[in-house]
Amino acid sequence: MSDKHLEVEVKFWLAELTAVRNQLLALGATLAKPRVFERNIRLDTADEQLLQKRQLLRVRQDTTVTVTFKSDTIHLPGSEAKVREEIEFEASDGETAVLLFQRLGYAPVQIYEKYRETFHLGEVIVVLDELPFGNFIELEGEEVRIKTAAAQLGLDWNKRLLTNYLALMAQLKAHHNLPFSDLTFANFASQPFSAADILPLAVAC
């Protein structure tokens, strides 16, 4: 497996993003991609074989269309981050990409949405995510650099998340017995539920 296809990352849940955005800029981070709306479609077989293997097949639409496959977590000795194989490429048309996968036996099974703003802090990719159930910061890069960036941003490493947004959605759905699975702003518009119900804040005291 090529190292270039390995994704090494951690997430943290935050009450709001303004302070951490200001801290990023104060540290000299550069804006790589302005805030943009994302709509993601998760695809799987009828009996969800990919989910059972903790794999992900996704078509993402923002300013471009990106097709992504992610493996189950890879456990590297001594690692404290989430490591997965990630293979992705751009497609010219999202509907056509979904149709192609449908012909291969993979159908849309879940939708999730967010707003994302992307920064570069040295060699670390930092994204600020606004989801229907809360705000998150994600750090991606070499693990030692991720830890340094987290400390610079005042994030409590012990509260890092090694999961994904769909797994958090599943936890929240089970916690509140929600009648829906799609992580969309419309579904949460009239819901008082948030990540605060299941997660600790990541800002260090």
VMD Tcl script that draws the C-alpha trace (Angstrom):
set ca {
  {0.00 0.00 0.00}
  {1.47 3.37 -1.02}
  {1.97 5.97 1.71}
  {0.43 8.57 -0.60}
  {-2.92 6.79 -0.20}
  {-2.79 6.81 3.60}
  {-4.96 9.36 5.39}
  {-3.74 10.24 8.89}
  {-6.13 12.48 10.79}
  {-7.88 13.40 14.01}
  {-11.04 15.39 14.69}
  {-12.16 17.54 17.61}
  {-15.63 18.82 18.45}
  {-15.86 22.54 19.22}
  {-18.69 24.73 20.51}
  {-17.88 27.36 17.88}
  {-15.25 27.99 15.22}
  {-14.50 31.72 15.40}
  {-11.80 31.50 18.07}
  {-9.94 28.62 16.42}
  {-10.16 30.33 13.01}
  {-8.62 33.47 14.52}
  {-5.90 31.36 16.14}
  {-5.14 29.68 12.82}
  {-4.67 33.04 11.14}
  {-2.54 34.30 14.02}
  {-0.28 31.26 13.55}
  {0.17 32.13 9.88}
  {-2.17 29.54 8.38}
  {-3.17 30.16 4.78}
  {-6.65 29.73 3.36}
  {-6.53 26.85 0.87}
  {-10.25 26.71 0.06}
  {-12.96 29.18 1.12}
  {-16.04 28.00 3.03}
  {-18.14 25.83 0.72}
  {-21.25 23.68 1.01}
  {-20.73 19.94 0.58}
  {-23.30 17.29 -0.23}
  {-22.05 13.73 0.19}
  {-23.72 10.53 -0.97}
  {-22.69 7.27 0.65}
  {-23.14 4.22 -1.56}
  {-23.35 0.58 -0.59}
  {-24.86 -2.76 -1.56}
  {-28.42 -3.63 -0.53}
  {-27.12 -5.53 2.51}
  {-24.48 -2.85 3.23}
  {-21.41 -5.01 2.74}
  {-19.09 -1.99 2.77}
  {-20.45 -0.76 6.09}
  {-20.01 -4.22 7.58}
  {-16.34 -4.08 6.56}
  {-16.06 -0.49 7.85}
  {-15.35 0.76 4.35}
  {-16.74 3.85 2.66}
  {-17.65 4.62 -0.94}
  {-18.66 8.25 -1.39}
  {-19.51 10.78 -4.10}
  {-18.98 14.35 -2.88}
  {-20.29 17.48 -4.59}
  {-18.96 20.93 -3.71}
  {-17.25 23.11 -6.31}
  {-16.14 19.84 -7.92}
  {-17.20 16.19 -7.82}
  {-14.95 13.79 -5.92}
  {-15.26 10.01 -5.72}
  {-13.67 8.51 -2.60}
  {-13.03 5.04 -1.19}
  {-11.84 4.65 2.41}
  {-10.70 1.42 4.02}
  {-11.25 0.23 7.55}
  {-8.90 1.76 10.13}
  {-5.30 0.61 9.80}
  {-3.69 0.02 13.19}
  {-0.08 1.18 13.07}
  {2.15 0.45 16.09}
  {2.29 3.47 18.40}
  {-0.11 5.60 16.36}
  {-2.61 7.78 18.23}
  {-4.36 9.06 15.08}
  {-6.86 7.50 12.71}
  {-5.13 5.94 9.71}
  {-7.04 4.69 6.67}
  {-6.33 3.97 3.05}
  {-7.96 6.69 0.97}
  {-8.29 6.52 -2.81}
  {-10.03 9.40 -4.53}
  {-10.32 11.16 -7.85}
  {-12.36 13.91 -9.46}
  {-15.28 13.11 -11.76}
  {-16.90 15.40 -14.30}
  {-20.50 14.69 -13.26}
  {-21.88 13.53 -9.93}
  {-25.11 12.02 -11.25}
  {-23.20 9.98 -13.82}
  {-20.76 8.75 -11.16}
  {-23.65 7.61 -8.95}
  {-25.35 5.95 -11.93}
  {-22.16 4.05 -12.75}
  {-21.93 2.68 -9.22}
  {-25.60 1.74 -9.29}
  {-24.92 -0.38 -12.36}
  {-22.17 -2.10 -10.36}
  {-24.52 -2.84 -7.46}
  {-23.85 0.15 -5.20}
  {-26.83 2.41 -4.51}
  {-27.17 5.65 -2.51}
  {-27.96 4.75 1.11}
  {-27.21 7.93 3.05}
  {-26.72 11.66 2.52}
  {-24.68 13.95 4.72}
  {-24.04 17.67 4.40}
  {-21.65 20.22 5.81}
  {-19.94 23.53 5.23}
  {-16.15 23.24 5.06}
  {-13.33 25.79 5.14}
  {-9.79 24.52 4.47}
  {-6.47 25.91 5.71}
  {-2.82 24.92 5.53}
  {-0.89 25.29 8.79}
  {2.63 24.42 7.72}
  {2.44 20.83 6.47}
  {-0.89 20.15 8.20}
  {-4.25 20.41 6.45}
  {-6.78 21.97 8.82}
  {-10.48 21.96 7.99}
  {-13.26 23.70 9.87}
  {-16.50 21.79 9.46}
  {-20.01 23.01 10.23}
  {-22.40 20.05 10.37}
  {-26.10 19.94 11.18}
  {-25.25 18.59 14.65}
  {-22.22 20.73 15.50}
  {-18.83 22.20 14.65}
  {-15.59 20.28 14.23}
  {-11.95 20.83 13.37}
  {-10.01 18.15 11.51}
  {-6.23 17.92 11.29}
  {-4.56 15.83 8.61}
  {-0.89 15.17 7.93}
  {2.08 13.45 9.57}
  {1.11 12.47 13.09}
  {3.91 14.39 14.84}
  {2.89 17.54 12.96}
  {-0.77 16.97 13.80}
  {0.06 16.78 17.51}
  {2.07 20.00 17.28}
  {-0.76 21.77 15.47}
  {-3.31 20.58 18.02}
  {-1.18 21.98 20.86}
  {-0.74 25.29 19.02}
  {-4.51 25.56 18.64}
  {-5.20 24.78 22.29}
  {-6.92 21.48 21.57}
  {-6.98 18.74 24.19}
  {-5.32 15.73 22.54}
  {-7.09 13.39 24.95}
  {-10.42 14.49 23.47}
  {-9.50 13.74 19.87}
  {-12.02 11.76 17.82}
  {-10.92 8.75 15.78}
  {-14.29 8.24 14.17}
  {-16.19 9.75 11.26}
  {-19.29 11.90 11.00}
  {-21.52 9.03 9.93}
  {-20.52 7.00 12.98}
  {-21.30 10.02 15.16}
  {-24.65 10.31 13.41}
  {-25.35 6.66 14.20}
  {-24.53 7.30 17.87}
  {-26.77 10.35 18.00}
  {-29.58 8.51 16.22}
  {-29.40 5.67 18.74}
  {-29.11 8.08 21.70}
  {-32.28 9.96 20.75}
  {-34.04 7.29 18.70}
  {-34.11 9.62 15.71}
  {-36.44 8.62 12.86}
  {-33.95 9.52 10.09}
  {-30.42 8.58 9.00}
  {-29.54 11.40 6.59}
  {-27.27 13.99 8.17}
  {-28.82 17.03 6.47}
  {-29.53 20.56 7.62}
  {-33.21 20.09 6.76}
  {-33.51 17.06 9.06}
  {-31.93 18.91 11.98}
  {-33.66 22.25 11.39}
  {-36.36 21.53 13.98}
  {-34.31 19.16 16.17}
  {-32.69 20.35 19.43}
  {-30.10 17.56 19.29}
  {-26.38 18.10 18.77}
  {-22.97 16.53 19.25}
  {-23.00 18.05 22.73}
  {-25.28 15.19 23.73}
  {-22.61 12.56 23.09}
  {-19.17 14.28 22.97}
  {-16.84 16.24 25.26}
  {-15.55 19.65 24.19}
  {-12.00 19.56 22.84}
  {-10.75 22.97 23.95}
  {-8.13 22.58 26.63}
  {-8.80 24.28 29.96}
}
mol new
graphics top color blue
foreach p $ca { graphics top sphere $p radius 0.5 }
foreach p [lrange $ca 0 end-1] q [lrange $ca 1 end] { graphics top cylinder $p $q radius 0.2 }
display resetview
